[in-house]
Amino acid sequence: MQKTTFKKIQYPLFFLILTLVSLYLFLIFIPIPNSLGTDLELSWQYAISRAAVDKLIFGKDIIFTYGPLGYLVHGAALEQNFITVTKFRFIVYFILFVAVSLKIAKLKTKLQKLAIFSSWLLLVSINISVTYQNISTDYQILFIFLIILSIVDNLPIKLTRCCAVSLGAFAGFCLLTKFTLGIATAGSLCLLFLGNFFDSIKKNSNYLINLFALLDSLLAAISVSFILLSPDFYISNLYKILVCLVVSGTSGLLAWFIQLRLDRKVILKAGEKITISRNLISKSRIRTASWYVFYIIYCSCLVVTIFSSYPSLIDYLKHSLDVASSYSSAMSLVGSKRELILAVSEIALISILLVLVAKQGSLGFTLALFLCLFLAFKHGFVRHSVNHVVIFSWCTLIVVSLCLPKVRGVRIQKFSYLLYFYVLVIAFIFWIPLGTSSPRSVTPDMAIKNLTYLFNPSSLHSSIQANSNNNLAVEKLPTSMTSIVENKKVDIVPWEISLVAANNLNWKPRPIFQSYSAYTTTLDNLNFKSLSTEPRDYIFYDFSAIDGRHPFFDEPRTFSYIFCNYKLNSYLPKSSQQNKFSYPTNLLLLEKLSSSGCSPSVSTGKTSTIRWNNSQHIEASDRSIILAKVKFTYSLFGKIYKSLFRSPPVTMQVTYADGSKRDYRIIPENSDNGVIVSHLPKDDNEALSFFHRQLPAQVQSFKFHATNSLLYSPTIEINFLSFDI
């Protein structure tokens, strides 16, 4: 009797403690928008928010991994959108908290509850690092989506198509925030219904409903992304979609009416007993036929509408795919082998678990989870860095956590629980370096501060504005300098876009607004076309690059155009150090020439085919620049390897005329546009001389090296061009 009474007291007390702890953690990890800052990442966050405020067209004026709504999940909170950004991120955070709470309440065992809770805690706690604050908003959206999918997988079949339309529309919205988030949500949704379709074929029931649900989700995603592509066209695009729906819906009803009339004539000639059975079959057949007509007409109308409308959804998807697909080679970063081995072991074990769950009747859901796991692995280990790996470890936790309730059988349950503890331990190992770098306060003071911000957004706004002003103070240009570029069209090369915010510049960005992101010849050509057809009056240039690249290699054709068509501004005082501004980033101001300062480029008549690690000698005169159009060809193994994993960096080793050597990373996908190889400045001072047309640092020879040359053809084709200055 006393034991029973103790249990009755124990459970409410445990629930109360758990609730208080959860609410405390909820307050601690409330997302706070970043202040404006001066590094590469904070610059692009400002850029995508500024682009949205200026109503630039994504896919045309701006091309990036984030879309027109990307500022909501990872953009800077500007004066014009502060409330919108803050509210959106809090709403996502709050919905996730509610979704996780409801999911935990529905689960049966404590271990299943603990698994979901730990997944939530790891994801939101990523934000305790100042460096990566608010990195998790897009993954919070993905977490919500996967929780909803786990519920949809068990809903009555009658609700399937309604859920398909709703979730498809949600995936269309996600496609315009972050392209890979759209791929993850839309792809996992399609795989869910595709797997359910195959399961229903085996059972010989409801397969048409799952097929129609698959089509519904796809069409809803495409339609919503088309409507929301640009704020200036929301209403007109909505009208176009409504017209498509009316036309296709009317066609479907007309087909239903015609079929019904024809079948009635047949039924009247049959006997009473046959009439009833044939009537049931007839209604089902007529309904199916009318839906087929609806889909055919709607798809036709939608395709014509999308291809004939501006702005172009096709351009947005095509260019976003170009950026995303080239990321695995252009931005690859090799990290710890130990971490990679642990990650591969996790994928292998989780794949076994997913196969077991699929055999128990959840093929669609396991396919959806595997897609998210694969995308997280690509994101985490293509650019193998701390924050990317932590996101992968979170994904392993959520995949296993959502599988646990679907596992049946004692042996499989034991395996799944052991696997959960395994991925939890690895997640903790991966998380330690991030959690110890510049941690935010997790004390009660932080909870009280966040609660104050929650009820007084103006104080949060003031705090962020003050921090932004303080951060941007180091980028303030002299008044005499800003007066030169006032109201003039300017661009920033390579990436410090926050310079625009600090000095209120009239920014006219290249489509790929940060040079390192021009991963392919197509993207580089878009930048070149933008600059050559609508030249900027001034360009702020900094001799900088990431990942050991040479700055001239990032957007080769665009840079050649800049060098030939811009000169150093005469403002530069002769007495300043090496004719530079007394500016922290050694920034140079380039102004547009009235005509090109270079002769047209011509072929030297020299074409070479060299092998890896073989040197290629070059000769150039004092007034000529040699360009090399370097064509790397992937082998079949390389194409597969790159699709599933990453392409390791390709290095160009340069030997200068003075005998010194330097190694620079080169991007295989854009080097065919012609990289400068005759003169490669080693530092800022030599770069300044280069823009003075003094051509320092002449190159004698170069060769290429890759850590795995089996990924490429054994030979490298090089065509040489030259121009005089």
N, C-alpha and C positions, 0 to 999 in steps of 0.2 A: 504493500500500500504506500509506504514511504517512497519506494523507488519510483512508482508511477507518478506520485506527486512531484518528485524531483524532476522527472522528465517533462512534466507539464510546465514547470517553471523554467527549465533549461532552454527549451526551444524558443519561447518568446524573447528571452534574454539574449540568446544567440542571434536571433533575427534583428533585435534592436541594435546590438553592437555592430552587426554587419551593415545595417542601414546607415548608421552614423559614420562608419568608416568609409562607406561608398560615397556619402554626401560630402565628406571632407575631401576625398580624392577628387570628386567632381569639381569642387571649388578650386583646388590646387591647380588642376590641369586645364582650366578654362582657356581657350585660345585667345591670345592677345596679338593684334596685328603688329607686324614689324615696323620699326622706324625706318626712314630712308637712310641709306648708307652708301659707301663708296666702293665696295668690292664688286667682283664680277656677278655674283648671284643676286645681290641686292639691286644691282643695276638693271638686270633683265626683269626683276619683279616690278621695278618702277616703269620699265619700258612697256610691258604688257598692260599695265593699268593706264598709262598715259595714252597708249594706242586706243584703248577702249573709250577713254574720255574724248579723244579727238575723232572718234568714230572712223578709224582707219579700217580698211577691208582686210580681214584675215584671209590668207590664201593669195592675196594680190599685193597690198601695201605692206603687209606684215606676214612673215612665215616663221613659225616657231613650233615647239612641241606643245605649247598651250594655245588655245583658240580664243575666240572673241569673248567667251565667258570665263577664261582662265584666271582673270584677275580676282574672281570670287574665291578661288581655292588657294591661289599662291601669288597673287599680285600685291603690290604695295597699296596701303590705305591712303589715298590722296584726299585732298580737301573736298573734291567733288564726289567721291564715292565712299567716304569713310564709314558712314552709317550703313550703307548697303553691304560693304565687305564685312564689317564687324557683326552685323545681324546674321548674315548668311553663315558665317563660320560658327557662330554660337548655336544657331538653329541646327546645323549639321551635328555639332557636338552633343546637343541636347537630345536630338532624335536617336543618335547612336546610344546614348546612355539609357534612354527608355527602351530601345530595341533589345539591348543586352539584358536589361532588367527583366523584361518580359520573357526573353528566351531562357534566362536562368530560372525564372519561376515555373516555366513549363517543363524543364528537364527533371528527370527522376532521381538520379544519383548525385551525391555530393561531388564526386570526381568530375562528372560532366559539367556541373555548375562551375567548379573551380577552373576547368579548362577554358570556358568562355570568358570568365572573369579575368583570368591571366592574360588572355589575348587582348582584351580591352585595355588592361592596365599597361601592357607593354607598348601598345600603339600610342596611347595618349601621353605616356611618360617620355616618349621620344622628345617631346617639346620642352623637357627640363633643360636641354642644352640650348644656350643662347644662340649658338651658331646655326642650329637647325630648327629654330622655333617655327611652328606652324607648318612643318614639312608634312604633317600627317593628315591634313584636311582631305585631300583626294583619297587617301587610303581609308579614312573614316567613312567616306561615301561608299567605297567598295565593300567595307565591312557591313554596312547597313544593307547593301544590295545582296550580299551573300546570305545574310540572315533571312532576308525576305525570300530568297530562292529556296532555302531549306524549308520554309513554311509552305511555299507554293507547291513544292514537290509532294506534299501530303494533303493538299486541298482536294475537295470533291471535283470531279471532272467537269461539272457544270460551270465552275468558276475559272477554269483554265484560260479560256480565251479573253475574258475580262482582264485577268492578271497579265496576260501576254501583251495586250495593248498598253496597259498602264506602265509595265516595266520596260517595254520597248520605247515608249515616250521618254521615260527616265534615262534610258541608255542614250537616246538621241541628245538629250540635254548634256549628259556626261561627255559625249563626243565633242562638244563645243567648249568644254572646260579644258581637259587635257586629252590629247589624241589617244594615248595609250590607255587611259581610264575608259574612254569610249569603246576601244577595242575589247578591253577586259569585260565590261558590262554587257555590251551587245553580243560579243562572242560567247560568253558563258551562258547568256539567255538562250541564244540559238542552239547551243550544244545541249542545254537542258531539254528543250522540246524535241530536238533531233533524237537524243537518246531515248526519251519517252516514246517517240514515234516507233523506234525499232522494238522497244519493249512491248508496246501495244500490238505490233504486228505478230509477235510471237504468241501473245495471248489472244489474238484475233478479236480485239475489242478497242473501240475508241481511237483507232489509229488516225482516222480522218480529223478528229478534234485536235490531236497533237500536231498534225500536219498544218492545219489551218492556224493553230496557235503560233507555229514557227513563222508562217507567212505574216501573221498579224504583228508579231514583235519586230520583224525586219522592216515592214512598211511603216510602222509607227515610229521607229528609230529614225529612219530616213526622212520622214515627213516633218518630224519635230525639229531635227537638225536643220532642215531646209528653212523652216519658218523662223528659227531663232538665229540664223547665220549673221544677220546684221540688224541693229536696232532701227535703222532708217527704213527697213523693208519688212518689219514684222507684220504690219496690217495687210500690205499687198500680198505677201507670201501666204498669209493665213487665208485670204480670199481665194487664192489660186488652189490651195489644198481643199478648201470647202467645195469649190467648183468640181474638182476631181472626184470628191466623195459623192456629190450629188449626181454627176454623170454616171459614175460606176454603180452607185446604189440603184439608180433608176434602171440601168441596164440589167442589173441582177433581178430586180422585181419584175421587169418585163419578161425576162427569160423564165422566171418562175411561173408567171401567169400563162404564158404560151404553152409551157410544158404541162401545166395543170389542165388546161383545156383539151390538149391532145390526149392526155391519159384518161380523162373522163369519158371520152368517146369510146375508148377501148374497153373501159370497165363496164360500161352499160351493156356491152355485148356479151359479157361473161355471166356465169351463174352467181347466185348470192354468196355462196361459201367462198368461191374464188375471188369474188369482188372484195371482200374484207381483207384477205391476205395480200392481194395485189395492191389494194389501196394503201396499206402500211408501207409496202416496199416502194410504191410510187412516191409517197410523200418524202421519204428519205432520199430517193434518187433525184427528185425535183429540187429539194433543198440544196443538195450537193452540187448539182449542175448550175444552179443560180449563183452559188458562191464562186464557182470556177469562172463564170462570166464576170462577176464583180472583180475578182483578182486580176483577170486579164485586162479589163478596161482600166482599172485603177493604176496598174503598173504601167500601162501604155501612156496614160495621161501624166503620171508622175515623172516618167522618163522625159517626155517632151517638155514638161514644165521646168524641170531642173536644168536641162541642157539649153533652154531658151531664156533663162532668167539671169539677172545680174543682181547681186554678186553671185559668183559661181561656186556652188557647193562642190562641184567636181574639182575645181582648182584647189580649194581648201583641203579636200581629202587627198588629192594626188600629191601636193607639195608636203603635207603633213606626213604622208607615208614615205616620201623621199627622205625627209629628215629622220624619221624613226628607223627606217630600214638601214640607213647609213651610219647610225649611231654606233653599231657594234664594231665597226672598224675604225671610224674617225675618232671616237672617244674612248676606245678600249684602254684599260689600265690594268696591268697585271699586279695582283696582290699576293697575299699569303697562300701557299699551297695547302697548308693545314686547314685553313678555312674552306678552301675549295673542296678538299677531300671530305670534310664534314658535311658540306652542303650536298655533294653528290650522294653520300650515304643516306642523307635524309630523303632525297628525292627517290632513291631506290626503294627504301622501306615504305615511304608514303604511297608510292605507286602500287606496291603489293597490297597495302590496305585498301586503296581505291578499287583495285580489281576485285577484292573480296566483297566490298560493299556493292559494287556493280552487279556481281553475281547474285546478290540478295534482292535485286529488283530496283536499284537506283542508278542505272547506267547514265541517264542524263545528268543527274546531279554530280556524279563523280567526274564526268567529262568537263563540266563547268569548273569544278574545283581544280582539276588538273591544268586547265588553261591558265587560271590565275596563278597557280604554283609555277608554271613554266615562265610566264611573263615576269613574275617576281624574281626568278632565278636569273633570267636574262638581264633584268635591270640591276640586280645586285652584283653580278659577277662579270658583266661586260666592262663596266667601270667599277673595278673592285676596290671600293673605299668603305670606310666605317659606316656612314649613314645608309648607303645602299644595301650593305650586308644585313644591317639591323632590320630593314624593311623586309628582306627575304625571310629572316628568322621569324618575324611576326606572321608572315603568310603561312609558313609551315605550321605554326601554332593554330591559326584559325582553320586551316584545312583539316587538321587532325581533330580539332575540337568539334567541328560540324559533322565529322564522320562518326564520332563516338555514339551519338544516340541512334544511329542507323545500323550499328553492328549487332548481329545476333549470333549466338553460339558462344559457349564458355571459352573455348580456345582462342577464337578470334577476338573476343573482348579482352582477354589477358594480353594478347599481342598489341591491341590498340592502346591499352593503358600504358604498357611498357614503352610504346612508341611515343606516346604523349610526354612521358617524363624525359625521354631521350631528347626530343626537340625542345623541351622547356630548358633543359640544362644547356644545350647548345645556344639557345636564344640568350640565355644569361651570359654565356661566354662572349658572344658577339656584342652584347649590349654594354659590357663593362667599359670599353674605351670611350664610347659615346657618353655614357652616364658620368664619367669622371672629367669630361672636358667642359670647362666653363659652366658648371651646373647652376640652374636657377634655384632660388630658395623654395624649399618645400615645408617651411615652418607655418604655424598658424597665422603669422603676420601676412604671409602670401595669400592665404585663404581669405582673410579679412579684406586685404587690398583688392583682390579679384571681385569679392562681393560688393565692395564699394563701386568698382567700375561697372558692375552689372546694373546697379541702380542709378548710377550717375555717369553716363557715357561721355558727357562733356569733360569731366576730369580726365578720363582716359584719352580723349582727343587732345587735350592740352598737354598731357604728359608725352604722348607720342610726337606731337608737333615740336615740343621743346627738344626732345632727343634727336629728331630729324635735323633741326636747325644746327644743333651742336655737331652732329656727324658731318653735315654738308659744309661746315665752315671752312674745312681744309681745302675745298674745291672752289672756293670763291676766287674768281679772276679779278685782276685790277680793273678799275673803272675805265681806264684808258683803253683796255683791251675789249671789254664788253661794248664800248661805244662803237668799235669798228664793226662788230658782228650784229649790232642791234637791228632787228627786223629783217636780217638777212637769213637766207636758208642755209642751215648748217647741218653737218652730219658728224658722227663720232666714230673714229677708227682706233683701236679695234673693239672696245666694249664698254668704256666708262660712261654709260648713258646717264648716270646720276649727275654728271656735269650739267646736263640740261636743267635738272631740278634746282641745282645750286645757283644757276645764273640766269634762269628764265630765258633760255635760248629758243629761237624759232627752229625747232628740230624737224628736219625732213629726213626720216630714216630710210636706209636701204631696206629692201624686203627682209633680208637676213641681217638684222641690225647689229649683231655681234659677229665679228669676222670669223671666229673659230667655228661657228655653226654652219658655214658654207661648205658642207661636207662633200658635195658632188659638183661635177661640171655644170649641171643644170642649175643648181642653186647659185653658184658663182656667176653664171651667165645672167641670171635674174638681177643680181646686184649690179653687174656691169651695164645691163640695159637700163636700169633705173638711173644710174649716174650719168650715162652718156646721153639719154634722151631728155632728162631733166636735171642738168648739172646743179650741184650745190654751190653757193657762193663761197663758202668756207668749209674746210674740214679740219677738225681737231684730231691730230694724229699722235699716237704714243707707240714707241717701238717696243711692243710687248707681245708675248704669246704664252700659251699654256702647254703643259705636257712636253716641254723640250722642243717644240716646233720652232722653226725660224719664222719671224713675223711676216716675211714676204710669201710664205707658203700657204697662209690661211685662205685667202681668196685671190688666187694668182692672177686671173685675168682682170679682176677689178683693181687690184693693186697696180698692175702695169698701167692701167688707164689713169689712175690717180697720179702716179709718178710723172707721166707724160703731160698731163693736162693741168697740174697744179704746181705752184711754187711756194716757197717760204714767204710768209707775209713780211713786208718791209718794216713792220712795227718792231721786230726783234732788235733790241739794242745791241750794238757791236761790243759794248763793254761787259755784257752779261756773260756768264760762264758758257763758253762755246756757243754763243748766240742762242741760248735757250731762255725760256721764261724761268724766273725763280719760282718754280711750281713743283709741288711734291712728286708728280708723276712724269716730269720732264716732257711736258706736252708741247707739241709744235702746232702752229697755226698755218694751214695751207690755204692759199687763195686761188681762185680759178684763173687760168690763163685765157687770153683772148683766142689763142689758137694752140694747137698741140706743139709741145717742145721737143717732140721726137719725130723721126722719119717713120713712114709706114713700115711695119714689120715685114720682113721677107725671109723666105727660106734660105738657109745657108747652103742648101744642096747636100747637107751632111745628115745622113740617117744611120743610126747605129742600133745594133742588137747586142746587148751585153748580158752576161750572166750575173747571178747574185755574187757579191763580194769581188767582182772584177772591176778594175778602175776604168773610168772614161775620162780621157784628157780633153781639155777645151782650150781654145785660143781666142782671145778677144783684144781689140785695139783699145786705146785709151778713151775713145769716145763712143764705143759701141757696147750694147747690152746683149747678152746671149740668153735666149729662153730655151728651155727644153720641155717639149711635150712628151711627158713620160707616161707610157701606157703599161700598167700592170694588169695581167690577166689571171683571174682566179682559176684554179684547177677545179675539177668536179668535186673532189674531196674538200677543197677550200670553200666552195659555195655551200655545201652541206654543213660544214663545220661552222661557217659564219652564221648560217641561219639558226643553228641550234645553240651556238655559244658566242664566240667573238673571234675577231681577227687580231692577233697581237700586233703591236706597233711595227711599222716599217721605218728603218733609220737610213738616212742619207749621210754618209761620212764625207766630209769636205776637207780637201787638202789645199791650203792657201799657198800663194806664191812665195810667202816667207817661210814655208815649211811647217807652219802650225796646222793642227787638225781640230775639227769640231764635228760633233754628231748632232744632227737635227732630225726630228721626226717629220715625216712627209705623209700626206694623206693620199692613198692610192686612188680614191674615187674622184679627186679634183685635179690631180697633177697633170692630166692630159690637156688641161687648159693653158699650159705653158708657164712653168715656174722659172724665175730668174736664177741662173746658175753661175753667171760670170762674175758677179760681185755681190757678196753676201756680208753686210756689215756685222761685226761681232758684238757691238755695244752701241749705246746711245750716241756717243761722239762720232763714231763712224757712220751711223745712220744720218746724223745731221750733215756730215760732209756729202753723203750720197744725195741728199735733197738739194745740196748746193751744186750738184752736177760735177763733183770732184772724183767720183767713182773710186772709193778706197776698197781695200780688202778684195783684191782680185783672186779668183779661184783658179787653181791649176788643174785639179781633177776631182772627181767624186765617184763614189760607189754606193751600192745599196745593200742593206742587210736586214734580214727578217729572222726572228727566233724560230720560225717554222716555215721554211721556204717551200715545203710540200703543199702549202695552201695556194701557191701561185704557179703559173707556168715557169719553167726553168729559165726562160729568156725574157728580157725587158726591152720593149721597143722605145726608141728615143728619136724624135725628130727635132732638129734645131732650127730656131728662128733668130733673127737679129734685127735690131734697130739702132740708129745713131741718135745721139742727143746733141 
